[in-house]
Amino acid sequence: MNFKEKELIIFDFDGTLINSIPDLTLAINKMLAYYNYSPLTIEQVTPFIGNGAKPLVRRSLEHSIQNKELSETLLEEAFDIYLSAYKEVTCIDTFMYPGVLETLNYLDEKGYKMAICTNKPFDFIQPILDKLEIRKFFKNWIGEDSLSEKKPSALPLIHLIKENNTSIEKTIMVGDSKNDILAAQNADMQSIGVSYGYNYNENIADYNPTIVVDSFADLQELF
């Protein structure tokens, strides 16, 4: 199987192109410290990631307060504290997965358009792209707060297709999470699941992407 006829490749960000868990964990722990809660480990935070920033904060707080009820007032306050903390540590220990830079270069040289669709807040995307020096590869990107709906809705993918003047048939989604695969399925689009990401400690193959790869560099054999 290959996807050489595609024009646009839409990538998820966290868990696919980059591993930002160290910095997300640092920001979460800054938030928890404000309330005198114990810090969480990277292993504890990892399955909380995927649906966006506020669900990450909610899950972290629920884990910390255990049987106490989490009020919306507390969640909103904690969310603001988290965003401020993450703004300070956005790309300290965040890193690209093996093979990402080389493969982005390969795909760029082949002439593919590339975009990012992430459930990370929009304002954090470009600083990371700039710090890792990979912004030049992407035509555009959208975050969880860019549109009225986020993944697994098809809306973000359809938006990027229109922005890049192509079609569903000529586009493919690449991601590590069920949200990526479900969004592609909701858009009637082919998808590639990467097995090394976060995905709530679930097997990405269980969500039936078109194909599963174990390394980002494997994409070079498909395009």
Helices and strands as residue ranges (DSSP letters): E 8-11, E 18-19, H 21-34, H 42-45, G 46-48, H 53-65, H 72-88, E 95-96, H 100-109, E 113-117, G 122-124, H 125-131, G 135-137, E 140-142, H 155-163, E 171-175, H 178-186, E 190-194, G 199-201, G 204-207, E 211-213, G 216-221
